[in-house]
Amino acid sequence: AASGPRRTRRCPAAGTMPAYTPPPSSLAGPALDQCAQLAWPEAAGAAVIILAFATALPPDWLLGPSAAKFDFPLVLLGLGQQLGGMGNAVREKFYAVARAAALLRRLAPRAAVIVVDAWDTMVVNGVTASTETLLRRVSRGDRQLLSGECNSWPRCYRPLLAADDAGRRCLGQPGALCFGNSGAYAASAAALVDALLPASVRELRGEGVVPTADGAARRFAPQARLG
């Protein structure tokens, strides 16, 4: 479902995939054309679009109402979807995000797409002057912006980070947020497709490794430096 402050529209093809079905390489052809016909002016002119995945919503869900309060268009994927078990849930989530990004690349190519956790995220303010500058740089290129944290959990990737020159410099700074957290990340729709789609398709076909919640952060990290 895609929604602005007052409207809700559904695209039958975006973000939905039967469990264990080998996916196509991309959302393309008639399926993409059908979805791209949706008239969604809130997205076409938006500087920021929020995207989240949830198979169900809690009664005290905060993301949707808070996004509407600040006039951020929201794309919600996965409602009512049956995921293919714990091992496949993350794979299908990333694949759904990539397919939705393929559609947003057609509908809103200049927007910064912010992907967030659906259940424990809320919007607390609109776009400020400083965040507008940063998000504009993200939306106009192939870089991704990640949230960060000071440790790696539940899996420890500190040895991998310490093996990288930039990683060692970061670890040497007190209080530095060296570890990316894919609970929130931003990029142009095109950059999301490029980063997520090939890996998620390979993983769902049993041919490779998908960028998981922490693996995605490490995959994005070399491109996330905006300094």
BELKAWO-V331316 format. One record per residue. RES is the residue in one small letter. NEAR is the number of other ideal C-beta (glycine too) atoms within 10 Angstrom. D_FIRST is the distance of its C-alpha to the first C-alpha in whole Angstrom. Layout:
res,near,d_first
RES,NEAR,D_FIRST
RES,NEAR,D_FIRST
This chain:
res,near,d_first
a,15,0
a,26,4
s,20,6
g,19,10
p,13,13
r,8,13
r,12,10
t,11,7
r,13,6
r,11,5
c,22,7
p,9,9
a,16,11
a,24,9
g,28,9
t,16,11
m,21,15
p,10,17
a,14,20
y,10,23
t,10,22
p,9,23
p,19,21
p,12,22
s,10,23
s,15,20
l,24,17
a,11,19
g,9,21
p,8,19
a,18,16
l,19,15
d,11,17
q,14,15
c,23,12
a,17,14
q,10,15
l,15,12
a,9,13
w,22,12
p,11,15
e,19,14
a,20,13
a,13,16
g,11,18
a,21,17
a,15,19
v,23,17
i,28,13
i,26,12
l,24,10
a,22,10
f,23,10
a,18,11
t,15,12
a,11,12
l,14,13
p,10,16
p,4,18
d,7,19
w,15,15
l,15,16
l,22,14
g,20,11
p,12,14
s,17,16
a,25,14
a,16,14
k,14,18
f,14,18
d,15,16
f,22,14
p,26,11
l,25,8
v,26,6
l,22,5
l,24,7
g,23,9
l,15,8
g,7,11
q,19,12
q,10,16
l,18,17
g,16,21
g,10,23
m,7,24
g,8,25
n,17,22
a,15,19
v,19,20
r,24,20
e,30,17
k,24,15
f,28,17
y,23,16
a,23,13
v,27,13
a,24,15
r,29,14
a,30,11
a,28,14
a,23,15
l,26,13
l,28,13
r,21,17
r,15,17
l,23,14
a,24,16
p,12,19
r,13,20
a,21,18
a,26,18
v,27,16
i,22,16
v,27,15
v,22,15
d,15,16
a,24,13
w,14,16
d,10,19
t,16,18
m,13,18
v,21,18
v,8,22
n,9,23
g,12,22
v,17,23
t,9,27
a,6,29
s,8,30
t,15,26
e,14,26
t,10,29
l,15,27
l,21,24
r,14,25
r,13,27
v,22,25
s,24,22
r,11,25
g,14,27
d,12,26
r,18,27
q,27,24
l,22,25
l,22,25
s,16,25
g,16,28
e,15,31
c,10,34
n,10,34
s,19,33
w,10,32
p,6,32
r,9,33
c,12,36
y,18,35
r,13,38
p,9,41
l,11,38
l,18,38
a,13,42
a,9,42
d,14,41
d,7,43
a,12,40
g,19,39
r,12,42
r,11,42
c,17,39
l,14,41
g,10,44
q,9,42
p,5,42
g,6,39
a,12,37
l,14,34
c,23,34
f,24,31
g,25,28
n,18,25
s,23,22
g,15,20
a,17,20
y,23,20
a,26,20
a,28,20
s,25,20
a,25,17
a,17,20
a,22,22
l,25,19
v,22,19
d,17,23
a,23,23
l,27,21
l,21,20
p,15,24
a,22,25
s,27,22
v,22,23
r,15,26
e,20,26
l,22,24
r,11,27
g,7,29
e,10,30
g,12,30
v,12,28
v,22,25
p,20,24
t,18,24
a,15,23
d,19,26
g,18,27
a,25,24
a,24,26
r,20,29
r,20,28
f,22,27
a,20,30
p,11,32
q,17,30
a,18,29
r,9,32
l,11,32
g,2,35
